[in-house]
Amino acid sequence: MQQQAAQAGTSSAGAEPARCEPDGQGSGAERAAPGWRAGPLLRTDTRPAVLIARLLPGPVPGAPGEEAARGGQRGVQGIALSAPCAPARHTRPLCPSPPRPGARSWREPIKAPGGAGATVLQERPEQPRHKVLRPRAESMAHQSCQWGYDSDNGPEHWHKYYPIAKGENQSPIEINSKEVQHDPSLPPWFVGYDPGAAKTILNNGRTCRVVFDDTFDRSVLRGGPLPGTFRLRQFHFHWGSSDDHGSEHIVDGVKYAAELHMVHWNPKYSNFAEALKQADGVAVVGVFLKVGKTPKPEMKRILEEIDNIKTKGKEAPFSNFDPSILFPKSRDYWTYHGSFTTPPCEECITWILLREPIEVSPDQMAKLRSLSINAETEPVCPMVDNWRPPQPRHFRMVRASFQ
């Protein structure tokens, strides 16, 4: 066996180092050389001395090319092998090649026959960079916070996801008559509502809302502190679990059972979304509801539809309704600059808060409280206490159209 090994070393001493060909075929002379194995992509010289030369960090006696590496001295012949040398495995061709752009490479230690150590260069080509969709921070915030009125997602938590909720122009506020400034220059306000503009009534899980067609000036509000004409978009209610609270604004410490909001927007902006970004973009008329003995006939039409929208997500047609019948007789009002009372709490509202409340019966209030904040397939959960507490007034002035 030693003699065979010596012969192998002698015959290979002047051999040309192994090469790889792109097509894996090579020349006829190379294919005829002993120890060559042809593969689909590369060939590896499996002669023992060649394999050891590749594995060991320094020159190996009897290896091809070793003579040149040592300045022309011939190596010692007759290397004894303790076991047959298995074909080398490579993750990339043995022939030198330039690094590929974006590829990652590293060295791994391997064990050579006889216990010698060496390292092999490993390489992984650059992988495709597929498009990764990442939601915007705003979208993530909305997804992580389903705001509501419970202890874990109620008004005290809104600012975590909607920072403007801690702004200096937030609503509602408490009206203190001693701090209100009478402004005799405030003109009266007027509405011109088209009953045919009413479209639907719905339960969105937080309130009862009636929606209007606002594509043009069908139902409008003008006058008062407003700079022009505003279009009616919707109205909705806020109420409590009992008759002694539920309104969002408070007047001299008095809380009412509910509060109605008529939401209008300034058509000098291209649409409602754009109006939300402007300080003069929205005008809301607020009406207090107090509980008395006599039901308000004008509320009958709305309450009749409650049974059709009992649960969250329910919507029903609601046409031919003039919301001006819900206003009190007196047009006296307070006004100030504020915000929506629900997230994102945009500070874009001119408030017109009516001094005189309207009266509803206990049964009518009970009808509102019969709505559910959950969907039809979920347990019934009464829709109550959907109001935001008063916010700091800061340095804002509250004006009154009356003395």
N, C-alpha and C positions, 0 to 999 in steps of 0.2 A: 504493500500500500504506500509506503514511503517512497518507493521508486516511482510509482505512478504519479505521486504528487510532485516529485522532482521533475519528471518529464513534463508535467503540465506547466510547472513554473518556467522550465527552459523554453518551451515552445511559445510561451506567451510573453516572454521578456521583451521582445521587440514589437509586440502587437500594437496596433493603433487603438487608442481608447474608444470605448463604446460610444456610438452615436444613435440618435433616433431620427427616423424619417417621418415626415408628416403622414405618409400613406401607410406606414407600417410594413413595407415590403423590403426595401434595401436592394443592394446590388446582388448579382448572382454569387459573386465571391463571398459576400458577407453571409448570404443565406446558407452557403456550403460550409462555413466555418463551424467547428464543433462548439457546442455550448450556446448557440444563438437560438432564441425562441421568438417567433414572430407573433405579434398580437394585432388586434384591429387598429390600435392607435400608436403603439410603440413596441420596441424590442428591448430586451434586457439580456446582457451577457451574463450567463449563469456560471461561468467558470469560477471555481472557488477562490482563486487568487484575486480575480477581479472583484468579486463580492466583498472580500475582506478589505481590499483597497478602498472600496466605497464606504465601508462601515467604520474603519479605524481613523482617528484624527490625524495620524502621521503616515509617512510612506511605509509600505509593506514590502519586505524582500520578495522578489520574484513577481511582483505585480506589474502589469503592463504600464509602461511609462515611468516606472520607478527609477530606471537608469538615468533618464534625463533629470528627474527630480533630485538626484543625488550627485549631479555634476559628472556623469559618465561612469560612475562606479557600478559594477554589477552587483546585485543583491545575492544573498546566500540562498542556495538552492535547497530544495527538499523540505517543504513545510509539512509537518504531520498534522492532519486534521482528525479531531476526535470524533466527528460525526459529519455526515453529508451536509452540505450547506443548502438550505432551502432557497428557492427563488426570492429575490428581494421584492417587496411591495412598496409601491410609490404612489403618492397622491398627485404627483405631477410629473412630467417628462424629466428624464435624467439629463438631457442636453440643456445647456445654459439657455435661458430665455429671459427677456426683460420683464420686470414686474408689471402686472396688469393694473391699469388705473382703478383705484377703489378697492383692490384686493387686500385682504388681511393675511399676514403671514406670521408664523411663529416656529420655534424649534422644539422638538420633542426628543428626549433621550431614548435610546434603544440599546439593546444588548446584542453584541456581536458574538459569534461562536468563540468559545474559549473564555468567555467572561469579559472581553474587552468592551469598553463603552464608546458610544458615538452619539451624534445628534443628527436628526433628519429635519430638513426644512419643510414645514407643512404650509399649505396655502389654500385659502377659500376665496373663490371669486366674489366680486361684488354682487350682492343680491339686488333684485329689482326693488325700486322704491315706489311701492304702490301708494296711491292717494289715501291719506287717512283723514277722515272727517272728524273734526273736533268742534263741538258746539261752542258758540260764543259765551263769554262770561255771563252776559245778561241772560241768555237762554238757560244756562246751568243754574243761575240763581232762581229763576222762575220755577224750574223743575224741582229744585231742592226745597222750595217753600210753597206749599199749597196754602195760601193765607186764608184765614178765617177769623172766627171770633172766640175760639176756645182758648184754654189756658196755655196750650203749647204752640199755637199759631195766631194768636190774637193781636190786637193793636200794639201791645208792648213789645212784640217781636218784629213788627213790620220793618223797622228801620234797618234790621240786619241784612235784609235783601233789597230794600228800597230806601237807600240813604236819605233821599229827599224827605222822607217821613219825619226826619228830625230837623227839617228846615225851619226858617223863621216866619213863614207865611202859611202855616198849616191850619186846617179846619177839622172839626168845628172849634168854636171858642165859646167862652161864657160872656154874655152881654151884661155889662154892669151899667145901669142907667146913669149913675153918677159920673161915669167916665165917657159917656157918649156925647158927641158934639152935634148939636142941631145945625143943619146946613139948609138955610132957607132957599138956596139956589138949586137944590135938588128938585128936578121936575117929576111929575107923576110918570108911571110906567104904563104901557099898554100892550095888549096881546091881540093878535089876529090869527086864531087857530082854525084850520080847515078840518072838520070832522072826518073827511074822506082820507086824510093823511095817516090816520091810525092804521097800523098793520097787524101787529101780533102782541100777545101777552105771553110771558114766559117765566119759568122758575129756573134761575141759574144756580141754585144751591145756596145763594146768599141773600136774595131778595126777590120780590115780585116786580117785574118790569114790563112796561108797555112801550113799544117801539113805534116810531113814526117815520114816514117817508121824508127825508131831508135833502133830496136831490136838488130841490129849488125852494124858493120862498113861499111854501104853502102855509106853514104855521110859524109865525114869527113873534118875537118880543122886541120892543123898542122903548126908548125913553128912559126915565130914571137916570142912573149914573152911567148908562151905556153910551159908547161913542157912535153907535149905528144900529143896524138891524141884526138880530141873531135868530137862527133857525132852531126850532124845537127838534130834538133828536129822540129823547125818551124821558119818561118819568118813572120813579121807583119810590119805595118806602123803606124806612128804618123803624123798628119797634122793639118794645121790651117784652119780658116775660110776665109783667104785671102792669097795671094802669099807672103806677106812680113813677115810671121811668120808661125810656125808649127813644126819646128825641135825642138828637146829637148836639144841637145847640141848647144852651141853658140861658134863661133870662132871669137875672136877679135871684139865682138859686133855684128857680122853678124848672122842673123837668116835666115834659109832657109824655103822653103815652106813645106817641109816634111822630114821625116827621116825613113829609112828602117833599121830594126834590124834582123840580122840572129843569131838565138839562138842555141848554141851548148852546150853539157854537157860532162863531163869527165867520160869515161866508166870504170875508175879504181874503181868507186863506183858502187854499185849494181844496182842502178836505178836513174832516174832523181830526184826523191824526196830526195834521200840520198845525191845527188850531191848538192842540194840546201843548205845543212847544212855545206858545206865545203868552205873554202876561195878560193880554186882552182877548185871549182865544175863546173863553167859555163864560157863560152867564148862567147862574142857577137861581131859580126862585124857590125859596124854602117856605113850607107851610107847616105849622104845628097842628097836631091832632090831639084833642083832649076827649076824655070819655064823659059822656053825659047820658041822660035818660032817653033822648030822642035820637033815633038813627038818622044819618044823613042820606037822603034819597039818592044824591048824586054818586054815592059810593056803591050803590046797589049793583050797577052794571059790572063794576070791577070784581066785586065779591062773588057774583054769580059765576064768574069764570074760574074761581079758585079751584073748584072741584076738577077742572080739566087740566090743571097744572100742579097737582098735589106734590109731585116728586121732582127732584132735580133733573133737568134736561127736558122737561115737558114744555111744549109750546102749543098755542092755539090761536086761530085767527081772532082778531079783535079790530073790527072796522066800525066806521061811523060813530066816532066818539069825540066830543069836544071837551078837552081837559080843563078849559076855563071855568067849567061849572064847579070845579073843586076849590076855587079861590074864595076867600071870605069877602064880605061886603067892603070892608075897609081896605084901602090900598096903602096905608101907612107902612113904612118899612125902615129897616136898618140896612146899611151897606158897608162892606169892607172888602179888602183884597185877601183871598185865601186859596184854598186847594180843594181837590177832591177828598172826600172822607174815606175813600177806599184806595188800596194800592193800585198803581204806583204813587198815588198822592201828589199828582202834578200841581204845581202852584200857578195855575192859569185862570183862576175863577174870580169873577166879580159877583159877589153874593148880594142878593136882594132877599132879605129875610123879613117875612111879613109879621107885623106886630100882632094881629088878631088871629087866634087859632080857629079851626073848624071843629065841629062837634060830631063825634061818632058814638055809636052805642056799644055796650059791652059785647053784644053778640057779633057786631062787625069786627071788633078787635079780635075776638076769639077765632073768627074766620081766617084772619091773617095768620094767627098763631098756629093754625092747623096745617100750614104748609110744612114740608119736610126738606131738610138740607141734603138728604140722601136720595139716591136713585131708586127706581121702582123695585129693583131686585135686592136692595139693601134694607136693613132694619129701619123702621120709621124713627126719625129723630126730629123733633119739632124745631122749626125755624123761629127762634126767638133771640132777643138781645143781640141783634145785628147792627149795633151802633158803636161808634168810636167815641171815647171820652174827649172832653174839651182839651185843646192844645194851648200852649202859652201864646198870649197875644203879642208879646214882645213890644215893639214900638209902633204897632199899627194903630191907625185911627179908625174908630167906628163912628160913622155919621148916621144921623137920623133925619128923615123927611118931616118929622113932627116934633112938637115940643112936649 
